[in-house]
Amino acid sequence: MRVVMFGYQTWGHRTLQALLDSEHEVTLVVTHPPSEHAYEKIWDDSVAELAGKHEVPVLLRKRPGDPELMERLRQAAPDVIVATNWRTWIPPEIFDLPRYGTLNVHDSLLPAYAGFSPLIWALLNGEREVGVTAHLMDESLDAGDIVLQRAVPVGPTDTTTDLFHRTLELFGPITVDGLALIASGRTDWTPQDRSRASFFHKRSIEESRIDWSWPAEEIERLVRAQSDPYPNAFTHHDGARLRIVAARVSEGRYGGTPGRIFYREGDGVVIVAGADARRGHRPGLAVTRVRTDDGQEYAAGDYFRTMGGYLTRYPDGRL
């Protein structure tokens, strides 16, 4: 089939490579210009450069729908459009243009975790599996009928980076396999159950700020969710920002005020956590590695020389 691809970053790069290696003909690639957004500078393999190496025409657009783009799409004459990690809404005059419509590939098990940063949000929420969905695009974002879906398990120590690499391996195969199903003439796709749908916004640095009133289990997942190279979960110590690079839920139960630097447990330093920490019924967060703003990384036991004092949400000492 003749394919036009809308794609961006490493997800789009991997999808385009799979299309170029397949029997399909890629006639046009549309991608976003480079971004300065913290999360969009991480997995930033260039779709434009890959297309250029294979002499595929490329258009850069923040948003689609202008007259020049529409004319180029008509000239490209696609049988199908493939969209991967496209960051803005694609209007009906585009996604309905090809005879087979538009296959969108999204890194969540839709209908849950539509929108942005699905792996991070899923890990934060303690999901037991994540995955990739290939679905036909309609007027609602990430809501069209499902063509194909594949999942991978989430382990107890997995980071978002781990899950990124596992799900990335699915993008090329699910795209090519999804196109094969479409080309076969099948139309019995699975409608999404909208009662199970959820839609998430882009993450910002603010979402990495630790709230010590959260249970230790949730803060530990935040630390894993904000693993390198993502912006790390952070707190403040003596007015300076401190990134929590690695941590675990403590073995013991610790009572007191959330944020208190309290006790050495093995190779970790336990920080009291949880809104009901005063009752002493819950574990704390055993921090094992930290990183200061100058990039220096320390074992928690070396950084916290003495117990006492607090880790706070804000540099002025507000908990």
Kinemage of the C-alpha trace (Angstrom):
@kinemage 1
@onewidth
@group {chain A} dominant
@subgroup {mainchain}
@vectorlist {calphas} color= white
{ca met a 1} P 0.000 0.000 0.000
{ca arg a 2} L 0.967 3.646 -0.441
{ca val a 3} L 1.514 5.097 3.030
{ca val a 4} L 1.801 8.628 4.381
{ca met a 5} L 3.204 8.804 7.905
{ca phe a 6} L 2.594 11.416 10.584
{ca gly a 7} L 5.181 10.750 13.297
{ca tyr a 8} L 7.576 12.234 15.799
{ca gln a 9} L 10.501 11.337 18.077
{ca thr a 10} L 11.849 7.821 18.596
{ca trp a 11} L 8.397 6.211 18.360
{ca gly a 12} L 7.876 7.742 14.935
{ca his a 13} L 11.445 6.925 13.908
{ca arg a 14} L 10.999 3.245 14.788
{ca thr a 15} L 7.639 3.100 13.010
{ca leu a 16} L 8.993 4.752 9.872
{ca gln a 17} L 11.930 2.335 9.783
{ca ala a 18} L 9.519 -0.602 9.945
{ca leu a 19} L 7.479 0.852 7.082
{ca leu a 20} L 10.596 1.453 4.988
{ca asp a 21} L 11.647 -2.165 5.583
{ca ser a 22} L 8.211 -3.484 4.630
{ca glu a 23} L 6.522 -4.084 1.302
{ca his a 24} L 4.685 -0.756 1.592
{ca glu a 25} L 5.669 2.456 -0.225
{ca val a 26} L 6.088 5.534 1.976
{ca thr a 27} L 5.175 8.506 -0.229
{ca leu a 28} L 5.292 11.370 2.313
{ca val a 29} L 6.332 11.964 5.917
{ca val a 30} L 4.930 14.727 8.122
{ca thr a 31} L 6.694 15.441 11.413
{ca his a 32} L 6.938 18.158 14.054
{ca pro a 33} L 9.814 20.649 14.295
{ca pro a 34} L 12.294 20.024 17.144
{ca ser a 35} L 10.882 20.983 20.565
{ca glu a 36} L 12.397 22.460 23.722
{ca his a 37} L 9.829 20.740 25.973
{ca ala a 38} L 11.699 18.694 28.597
{ca tyr a 39} L 9.887 15.461 27.776
{ca glu a 40} L 10.157 15.905 24.005
{ca lys a 41} L 13.952 16.240 24.099
{ca ile a 42} L 14.481 12.784 25.610
{ca trp a 43} L 13.622 10.150 22.995
{ca asp a 44} L 14.244 12.421 20.017
{ca asp a 45} L 15.506 10.304 17.113
{ca ser a 46} L 14.712 12.406 14.052
{ca val a 47} L 11.927 11.231 11.781
{ca ala a 48} L 12.890 13.932 9.276
{ca glu a 49} L 16.497 12.741 9.042
{ca leu a 50} L 15.480 9.115 8.535
{ca ala a 51} L 13.017 10.065 5.810
{ca gly a 52} L 15.663 12.243 4.149
{ca lys a 53} L 18.160 9.380 4.078
{ca his a 54} L 15.616 7.343 2.130
{ca glu a 55} L 14.667 10.251 -0.157
{ca val a 56} L 11.114 10.384 1.174
{ca pro a 57} L 9.588 13.901 0.992
{ca val a 58} L 9.192 15.549 4.427
{ca leu a 59} L 6.954 18.330 5.717
{ca leu a 60} L 7.431 19.982 9.135
{ca arg a 61} L 4.232 21.041 10.869
{ca lys a 62} L 3.193 21.913 14.417
{ca arg a 63} L -0.424 21.353 13.400
{ca pro a 64} L -1.831 19.849 10.189
{ca gly a 65} L -4.571 21.143 7.905
{ca asp a 66} L -3.096 24.065 5.938
{ca pro a 67} L -3.752 24.251 2.157
{ca glu a 68} L -0.187 23.324 1.178
{ca leu a 69} L -0.247 20.197 3.345
{ca met a 70} L -3.629 19.163 1.963
{ca glu a 71} L -2.364 19.510 -1.598
{ca arg a 72} L 0.773 17.489 -0.813
{ca leu a 73} L -1.373 14.778 0.758
{ca arg a 74} L -3.556 14.550 -2.338
{ca gln a 75} L -0.457 14.322 -4.517
{ca ala a 76} L 0.951 11.554 -2.302
{ca ala a 77} L -2.276 9.590 -2.891
{ca pro a 78} L -2.055 7.364 0.189
{ca asp a 79} L -4.072 4.190 0.614
{ca val a 80} L -3.608 4.655 4.349
{ca ile a 81} L -2.079 7.126 6.798
{ca val a 82} L -0.062 5.875 9.769
{ca ala a 83} L 0.219 8.187 12.784
{ca thr a 84} L 2.691 7.555 15.607
{ca asn a 85} L 3.296 9.965 18.481
{ca trp a 86} L 1.702 12.825 16.584
{ca arg a 87} L 1.243 15.523 19.242
{ca thr a 88} L -1.773 17.484 17.950
{ca trp a 89} L -5.255 16.673 16.678
{ca ile a 90} L -5.515 15.501 13.057
{ca pro a 91} L -8.740 16.785 11.430
{ca pro a 92} L -11.237 14.566 9.565
{ca glu a 93} L -10.307 15.951 6.159
{ca ile a 94} L -6.912 14.324 6.727
{ca phe a 95} L -7.638 11.119 8.651
{ca asp a 96} L -10.536 10.226 6.321
{ca leu a 97} L -8.619 11.104 3.130
{ca pro a 98} L -7.173 7.627 2.344
{ca arg a 99} L -9.531 4.808 1.363
{ca tyr a 100} L -8.453 2.795 4.429
{ca gly a 101} L -8.415 5.761 6.793
{ca thr a 102} L -5.689 6.421 9.367
{ca leu a 103} L -4.044 3.862 11.644
{ca asn a 104} L -2.873 5.495 14.858
{ca val a 105} L -0.329 3.672 17.040
{ca his a 106} L -0.440 4.668 20.709
{ca asp a 107} L 1.677 3.446 23.623
{ca ser a 108} L -1.080 2.390 25.990
{ca leu a 109} L -3.713 -0.294 26.242
{ca leu a 110} L -6.597 1.853 25.062
{ca pro a 111} L -9.153 2.958 26.084
{ca ala a 112} L -7.099 3.584 29.239
{ca tyr a 113} L -4.286 6.165 29.214
{ca ala a 114} L -5.179 8.068 26.085
{ca gly a 115} L -3.282 11.317 25.673
{ca phe a 116} L 0.234 12.045 26.853
{ca ser a 117} L 2.995 10.215 28.800
{ca pro a 118} L 0.933 7.027 29.213
{ca leu a 119} L 3.812 4.883 30.477
{ca ile a 120} L 4.640 7.296 33.289
{ca trp a 121} L 1.030 7.666 34.371
{ca ala a 122} L 0.468 3.894 34.210
{ca leu a 123} L 3.523 3.157 36.355
{ca leu a 124} L 2.490 5.822 38.865
{ca asn a 125} L -0.893 4.166 39.163
{ca gly a 126} L 0.523 0.712 39.793
{ca glu a 127} L -0.734 -0.928 36.579
{ca arg a 128} L 0.371 -4.524 36.126
{ca glu a 129} L 0.760 -4.270 32.366
{ca val a 130} L 1.256 -1.658 29.675
{ca gly a 131} L 1.298 -1.962 25.923
{ca val a 132} L 0.627 -0.579 22.471
{ca thr a 133} L -2.627 -0.152 20.562
{ca ala a 134} L -3.127 0.231 16.811
{ca his a 135} L -6.536 1.771 16.155
{ca leu a 136} L -8.387 3.562 13.393
{ca met a 137} L -8.515 7.289 13.978
{ca asp a 138} L -11.825 9.101 14.434
{ca glu a 139} L -12.847 12.551 15.637
{ca ser a 140} L -12.061 11.824 19.310
{ca leu a 141} L -8.398 11.610 20.301
{ca asp a 142} L -7.192 7.996 20.741
{ca ala a 143} L -10.791 6.718 20.704
{ca gly a 144} L -11.194 4.841 17.401
{ca asp a 145} L -11.869 1.144 16.877
{ca ile a 146} L -8.999 -1.154 17.859
{ca val a 147} L -7.278 -3.105 15.086
{ca leu a 148} L -4.559 -4.733 17.165
{ca gln a 149} L -3.268 -4.544 20.732
{ca arg a 150} L -0.207 -6.029 22.480
{ca ala a 151} L 0.807 -5.930 26.132
{ca val a 152} L 3.928 -6.353 28.270
{ca pro a 153} L 3.998 -6.946 32.054
{ca val a 154} L 5.185 -4.380 34.581
{ca gly a 155} L 7.624 -5.804 37.133
{ca pro a 156} L 7.962 -4.597 40.745
{ca thr a 157} L 11.229 -2.741 40.065
{ca asp a 158} L 10.588 -1.604 36.490
{ca thr a 159} L 11.195 2.018 35.573
{ca thr a 160} L 9.507 4.006 32.838
{ca thr a 161} L 12.753 3.677 30.891
{ca asp a 162} L 12.472 -0.123 31.083
{ca leu a 163} L 8.883 0.035 29.873
{ca phe a 164} L 9.779 2.462 27.098
{ca his a 165} L 12.312 0.053 25.601
{ca arg a 166} L 9.938 -2.917 25.857
{ca thr a 167} L 6.986 -1.142 24.299
{ca leu a 168} L 9.158 0.517 21.641
{ca glu a 169} L 9.973 -2.950 20.301
{ca leu a 170} L 6.251 -3.397 19.596
{ca phe a 171} L 5.780 -0.301 17.441
{ca gly a 172} L 7.195 -1.560 14.164
{ca pro a 173} L 5.605 -5.028 14.243
{ca ile a 174} L 2.161 -3.829 15.358
{ca thr a 175} L 2.140 -1.215 12.590
{ca val a 176} L 3.057 -3.655 9.823
{ca asp a 177} L 0.743 -6.350 11.201
{ca gly a 178} L -2.079 -3.847 11.545
{ca leu a 179} L -1.673 -2.755 7.922
{ca ala a 180} L -1.780 -6.394 6.834
{ca leu a 181} L -5.101 -6.861 8.619
{ca ile a 182} L -6.506 -3.722 7.004
{ca ala a 183} L -5.301 -4.770 3.531
{ca ser a 184} L -6.927 -8.190 3.994
{ca gly a 185} L -10.336 -6.557 3.845
{ca arg a 186} L -11.258 -7.084 7.473
{ca thr a 187} L -13.585 -4.543 9.043
{ca asp a 188} L -14.623 -6.302 12.270
{ca trp a 189} L -12.590 -4.052 14.528
{ca thr a 190} L -13.161 -3.777 18.281
{ca pro a 191} L -14.951 -0.628 19.486
{ca gln a 192} L -13.396 0.960 22.544
{ca asp a 193} L -15.369 0.663 25.774
{ca arg a 194} L -15.730 4.335 26.646
{ca ser a 195} L -16.724 3.511 30.234
{ca arg a 196} L -13.091 2.417 30.757
{ca ala a 197} L -11.532 5.406 29.025
{ca ser a 198} L -9.108 7.824 30.661
{ca phe a 199} L -7.268 10.788 29.145
{ca phe a 200} L -4.039 12.280 30.561
{ca his a 201} L -2.338 15.636 30.038
{ca lys a 202} L 1.324 16.311 29.285
{ca arg a 203} L 3.634 16.052 32.258
{ca ser a 204} L 5.671 19.022 33.418
{ca ile a 205} L 8.433 19.469 35.977
{ca glu a 206} L 5.764 20.209 38.593
{ca glu a 207} L 4.533 16.609 38.357
{ca ser a 208} L 7.980 15.438 39.522
{ca arg a 209} L 7.764 17.314 42.842
{ca ile a 210} L 7.475 14.882 45.769
{ca asp a 211} L 4.587 15.314 48.192
{ca trp a 212} L 5.614 13.517 51.376
{ca ser a 213} L 1.978 13.169 52.420
{ca trp a 214} L 1.658 10.514 49.710
{ca pro a 215} L 2.040 6.899 50.877
{ca ala a 216} L 5.593 5.560 50.520
{ca glu a 217} L 4.414 3.054 47.901
{ca glu a 218} L 3.216 5.862 45.636
{ca ile a 219} L 6.351 7.955 46.093
{ca glu a 220} L 8.496 4.914 45.282
{ca arg a 221} L 6.553 4.483 42.037
{ca leu a 222} L 7.040 8.191 41.287
{ca val a 223} L 10.803 7.721 41.639
{ca arg a 224} L 10.723 4.778 39.217
{ca ala a 225} L 8.382 6.627 36.865
{ca gln a 226} L 10.763 9.608 36.709
{ca ser a 227} L 13.839 7.490 36.046
{ca asp a 228} L 16.785 8.775 34.004
{ca pro a 229} L 16.667 10.222 31.387
{ca tyr a 230} L 13.306 11.650 32.509
{ca pro a 231} L 13.342 14.599 34.932
{ca asn a 232} L 13.833 12.949 38.314
{ca ala a 233} L 11.429 13.096 41.238
{ca phe a 234} L 12.685 15.875 43.497
{ca thr a 235} L 12.334 17.430 46.905
{ca his a 236} L 14.193 20.171 48.815
{ca his a 237} L 16.756 19.836 51.590
{ca asp a 238} L 17.981 22.929 53.436
{ca gly a 239} L 16.486 25.055 50.662
{ca ala a 240} L 18.258 23.285 47.789
{ca arg a 241} L 16.640 20.973 45.269
{ca leu a 242} L 17.505 17.321 45.739
{ca arg a 243} L 16.664 14.648 43.182
{ca ile a 244} L 15.701 11.199 44.440
{ca val a 245} L 17.347 8.794 42.010
{ca ala a 246} L 16.584 5.473 43.692
{ca ala a 247} L 14.444 4.395 46.628
{ca arg a 248} L 12.393 1.527 47.996
{ca val a 249} L 9.547 1.114 50.429
{ca ser a 250} L 10.989 0.584 53.910
{ca glu a 251} L 10.749 -2.760 55.671
{ca gly a 252} L 9.784 -1.194 58.999
{ca arg a 253} L 6.907 1.089 59.912
{ca tyr a 254} L 7.841 4.605 60.896
{ca gly a 255} L 5.698 7.246 62.553
{ca gly a 256} L 5.929 10.996 62.776
{ca thr a 257} L 5.680 13.945 60.396
{ca pro a 258} L 5.833 13.418 56.610
{ca gly a 259} L 9.206 14.474 55.203
{ca arg a 260} L 11.201 13.812 58.376
{ca ile a 261} L 14.715 12.412 57.750
{ca phe a 262} L 14.494 9.714 60.331
{ca tyr a 263} L 16.341 6.390 60.284
{ca arg a 264} L 19.071 4.346 58.558
{ca glu a 265} L 17.692 1.072 57.246
{ca gly a 266} L 20.239 -1.047 55.397
{ca asp a 267} L 21.715 1.044 52.574
{ca gly a 268} L 18.817 3.491 52.723
{ca val a 269} L 17.762 6.482 54.779
{ca val a 270} L 14.082 6.372 55.682
{ca ile a 271} L 11.954 9.450 55.116
{ca val a 272} L 8.624 9.458 56.951
{ca ala a 273} L 5.759 9.410 54.450
{ca gly a 274} L 1.978 9.367 54.306
{ca ala a 275} L -0.789 11.720 55.423
{ca asp a 276} L -1.481 9.465 58.425
{ca ala a 277} L 2.191 8.917 59.298
{ca arg a 278} L 1.544 10.145 62.852
{ca arg a 279} L -0.177 6.813 63.555
{ca gly a 280} L 2.962 4.799 62.791
{ca his a 281} L 1.072 2.161 60.841
{ca arg a 282} L 2.790 2.561 57.477
{ca pro a 283} L 6.264 2.211 55.953
{ca gly a 284} L 8.420 5.152 54.977
{ca leu a 285} L 10.485 5.712 51.859
{ca ala a 286} L 13.995 4.285 52.119
{ca val a 287} L 16.012 6.595 49.846
{ca thr a 288} L 19.164 4.919 48.510
{ca arg a 289} L 20.588 7.406 45.965
{ca val a 290} L 20.260 11.169 45.509
{ca arg a 291} L 21.551 13.768 43.055
{ca thr a 292} L 22.206 17.430 43.763
{ca asp a 293} L 21.602 20.303 41.347
{ca asp a 294} L 25.265 20.351 40.324
{ca gly a 295} L 24.894 16.793 38.980
{ca gln a 296} L 26.764 15.057 41.798
{ca glu a 297} L 25.249 11.718 42.820
{ca tyr a 298} L 25.550 10.234 46.297
{ca ala a 299} L 24.558 7.153 48.212
{ca ala a 300} L 21.868 8.354 50.602
{ca gly a 301} L 23.915 7.277 53.613
{ca asp a 302} L 26.799 9.477 52.460
{ca tyr a 303} L 24.609 12.480 51.710
{ca phe a 304} L 22.530 12.353 54.920
{ca arg a 305} L 25.373 12.342 57.481
{ca thr a 306} L 23.027 12.852 60.427
{ca met a 307} L 19.372 12.128 60.999
{ca gly a 308} L 16.843 14.871 61.658
{ca gly a 309} L 15.461 17.773 59.703
{ca tyr a 310} L 12.991 17.587 56.854
{ca leu a 311} L 12.701 17.130 53.130
{ca thr a 312} L 10.187 19.658 51.866
{ca arg a 313} L 8.155 20.353 48.737
{ca tyr a 314} L 9.422 23.915 48.411
{ca pro a 315} L 12.764 25.625 49.047
{ca asp a 316} L 11.268 27.903 51.713
{ca gly a 317} L 10.632 24.871 53.932
{ca arg a 318} L 6.950 24.401 53.244
{ca leu a 319} L 6.137 20.719 53.624
